Amino acid sequence: MNNAWMPLIGLAVGIALGFAGAFGGLGAFLLVLVLGAVGYIIGRVVEAGEVNLSGLSSRRK
């Protein structure tokens, strides 16, 4: 993905989370946040054919 789109995508996600928090409360905010993370992971899998979650871990080998 072109990095020029990243600020626009971040803005859209922020607006969606803001609306969920404003109109649905904390539960809706957390639901949108979790489903957004799941969608991101699925998108990475579809884009690359695999996903490497080792970078998310704070443990060192």
N, CA, C and O of each residue as an XYZ file, in Angstrom:
244
protein
N       0.841     -1.177      0.000
C       0.000      0.000      0.000
C       0.884      1.238      0.000
O       1.940      1.269      0.633
N       0.447      2.224     -0.699
C       1.173      3.479     -0.774
C       1.095      4.187      0.580
O       0.010      4.344      1.139
N       2.244      4.611      1.104
C       2.281      5.249      2.421
C       1.590      6.601      2.452
O       1.315      7.116      3.536
N       1.303      7.188      1.307
C       0.609      8.469      1.276
C      -0.829      8.333      1.774
O      -1.425      9.326      2.193
N      -1.396      7.137      1.740
C      -2.764      6.910      2.185
C      -2.875      6.686      3.683
O      -3.977      6.743      4.229
N      -1.773      6.433      4.356
C      -1.817      6.080      5.773
C      -2.442      7.166      6.657
O      -3.248      6.824      7.522
N      -2.118      8.450      6.490
C      -2.789      9.465      7.329
C      -4.295      9.515      7.106
O      -5.053      9.732      8.051
N      -4.732      9.317      5.876
C      -6.162      9.330      5.577
C      -6.854      8.128      6.210
O      -7.958      8.256      6.739
N      -6.220      6.975      6.161
C      -6.785      5.788      6.790
C      -6.839      5.971      8.304
O      -7.833      5.614      8.936
N      -5.785      6.523      8.886
C      -5.778      6.796     10.316
C      -6.873      7.772     10.715
O      -7.507      7.607     11.757
N      -7.098      8.781      9.895
C      -8.162      9.741     10.155
C      -9.522      9.055     10.126
O     -10.355      9.296     11.001
N      -9.754      8.212      9.140
C     -11.028      7.511      9.023
C     -11.263      6.593     10.225
O     -12.373      6.531     10.755
N     -10.230      5.889     10.648
C     -10.356      5.010     11.818
C     -10.639      5.838     13.066
O     -11.481      5.460     13.880
N      -9.958      6.942     13.224
C     -10.191      7.813     14.369
C     -11.603      8.363     14.406
O     -12.217      8.437     15.471
N     -12.117      8.748     13.257
C     -13.491      9.252     13.185
C     -14.484      8.153     13.531
O     -15.448      8.392     14.258
N     -14.254      6.949     13.012
C     -15.154      5.827     13.313
C     -15.152      5.518     14.808
O     -16.210      5.297     15.400
N     -13.969      5.500     15.419
C     -13.886      5.245     16.861
C     -14.533      6.375     17.657
O     -15.173      6.128     18.679
N     -14.370      7.597     17.198
C     -14.991      8.738     17.867
C     -16.509      8.659     17.837
O     -17.166      8.897     18.850
N     -17.069      8.324     16.674
C     -18.526      8.178     16.576
C     -19.021      7.030     17.444
O     -20.051      7.145     18.109
N     -18.281      5.918     17.435
C     -18.692      4.773     18.257
C     -18.671      5.147     19.736
O     -19.580      4.778     20.480
N     -17.657      5.866     20.160
C     -17.576      6.280     21.557
C     -18.625      7.310     21.925
O     -19.186      7.262     23.020
N     -18.896      8.239     21.022
C     -19.840      9.314     21.317
C     -21.282      8.825     21.353
O     -22.058      9.239     22.215
N     -21.639      7.957     20.432
C     -23.041      7.556     20.318
C     -23.333      6.188     20.924
O     -24.489      5.884     21.217
N     -22.312      5.360     21.117
C     -22.563      4.014     21.613
C     -21.955      3.727     22.964
O     -22.238      2.689     23.562
N     -21.126      4.625     23.456
C     -20.508      4.405     24.754
C     -19.238      3.577     24.650
O     -18.735      3.303     23.560
N     -18.738      3.190     25.805
C     -17.470      2.466     25.885
C     -17.553      1.098     25.214
O     -16.609      0.676     24.546
N     -18.671      0.408     25.387
C     -18.825     -0.921     24.786
C     -18.722     -0.875     23.278
O     -18.051     -1.713     22.676
N     -19.379      0.092     22.658
C     -19.323      0.224     21.207
C     -17.926      0.631     20.756
O     -17.439      0.157     19.730
N     -17.283      1.506     21.521
C     -15.920      1.923     21.198
C     -14.990      0.721     21.177
O     -14.216      0.547     20.236
N     -15.062     -0.113     22.219
C     -14.192     -1.286     22.291
C     -14.519     -2.297     21.198
O     -13.614     -2.926     20.649
N     -15.802     -2.463     20.875
C     -16.187     -3.371     19.806
C     -15.620     -2.921     18.468
O     -15.082     -3.738     17.721
N     -15.730     -1.651     18.158
C     -15.182     -1.119     16.913
C     -13.665     -1.269     16.895
O     -13.086     -1.602     15.861
N     -13.020     -1.026     18.033
C     -11.572     -1.155     18.119
C     -11.126     -2.597     17.871
O     -10.185     -2.827     17.111
N     -11.781     -3.560     18.496
C     -11.415     -4.976     18.325
C     -11.700     -5.445     16.903
O     -10.869     -6.118     16.294
N     -12.859     -5.096     16.374
C     -13.174     -5.511     15.011
C     -12.259     -4.845     13.989
O     -11.948     -5.440     12.957
N     -11.832     -3.638     14.262
C     -10.856     -2.987     13.380
C      -9.525     -3.709     13.391
O      -8.894     -3.863     12.346
N      -9.090     -4.155     14.560
C      -7.838     -4.911     14.656
C      -7.950     -6.252     13.929
O      -7.013     -6.673     13.251
N      -9.089     -6.915     14.069
C      -9.305     -8.180     13.361
C      -9.303     -7.948     11.853
O      -8.711     -8.725     11.105
N      -9.950     -6.899     11.416
C      -9.958     -6.569      9.988
C      -8.570     -6.260      9.465
O      -8.226     -6.641      8.346
N      -7.773     -5.574     10.265
C      -6.396     -5.269      9.869
C      -5.592     -6.553      9.693
O      -4.868     -6.705      8.709
N      -5.721     -7.474     10.642
C      -4.976     -8.726     10.557
C      -5.429     -9.537      9.348
O      -4.593    -10.100      8.641
N      -6.722     -9.607      9.100
C      -7.222    -10.328      7.935
C      -6.718     -9.688      6.649
O      -6.343    -10.391      5.710
N      -6.706     -8.365      6.602
C      -6.185     -7.668      5.423
C      -4.717     -7.965      5.174
O      -4.301     -8.141      4.028
N      -3.929     -8.024      6.245
C      -2.498     -8.357      6.095
C      -2.320     -9.775      5.578
O      -1.443    -10.029      4.752
N      -3.147    -10.704      6.059
C      -3.061    -12.092      5.607
C      -3.412    -12.185      4.125
O      -2.734    -12.876      3.365
N      -4.460    -11.498      3.721
C      -4.868    -11.530      2.320
C      -3.805    -10.879      1.435
O      -3.518    -11.374      0.345
N      -3.223     -9.779      1.895
C      -2.225     -9.052      1.114
C      -0.930     -9.850      0.957
O      -0.380     -9.925     -0.142
N      -0.449    -10.435      2.025
C       0.857    -11.085      1.999
C       0.760    -12.601      1.881
O       1.754    -13.253      1.563
N      -0.395    -13.167      2.125
C      -0.525    -14.610      2.108
C      -0.143    -15.244      3.424
O      -0.355    -16.441      3.616
N       0.413    -14.475      4.329
C       0.790    -14.949      5.654
C       0.913    -13.746      6.572
O       0.955    -12.605      6.110
N       0.970    -13.995      7.842
C       1.152    -12.906      8.798
C       2.193    -13.341      9.823
O       2.187    -14.480     10.288
N       3.083    -12.420     10.167
C       4.136    -12.685     11.136
C       3.851    -11.840     12.376
O       4.050    -10.625     12.367
N       3.386    -12.487     13.436
C       3.029    -11.777     14.655
C       4.182    -11.698     15.647
O       4.003    -11.201     16.759
N       5.354    -12.177     15.266
C       6.475    -12.165     16.196
C       6.920    -10.742     16.538
O       7.475    -10.520     17.614
N       6.696     -9.794     15.663
C       7.065     -8.415     15.935
C       6.198     -7.753     16.986
O       6.591     -6.732     17.550
N       5.026     -8.310     17.263
C       4.129     -7.742     18.254
C       4.471     -8.183     19.670
O       4.012     -7.574     20.636
N       5.253     -9.211     19.797
C       5.600     -9.749     21.099
C       6.697     -8.901     21.745
O       7.613     -8.433     21.070
N       6.591     -8.713     23.051
C       7.599     -7.916     23.749
C       8.715     -8.806     24.306
O       9.709     -8.303     24.830
N       8.549    -10.124     24.194
C       9.600    -11.034     24.672
C      10.772    -11.044     23.718
O      10.611    -10.930     22.503
N      11.935    -11.181     24.281
C      13.155    -11.279     23.472
C      13.686    -12.689     23.579
O      13.571    -13.334     24.622
N      14.268    -13.160     22.500
C      14.828    -14.514     22.502
C      16.221    -14.526     23.067
O      16.846    -15.584     23.145
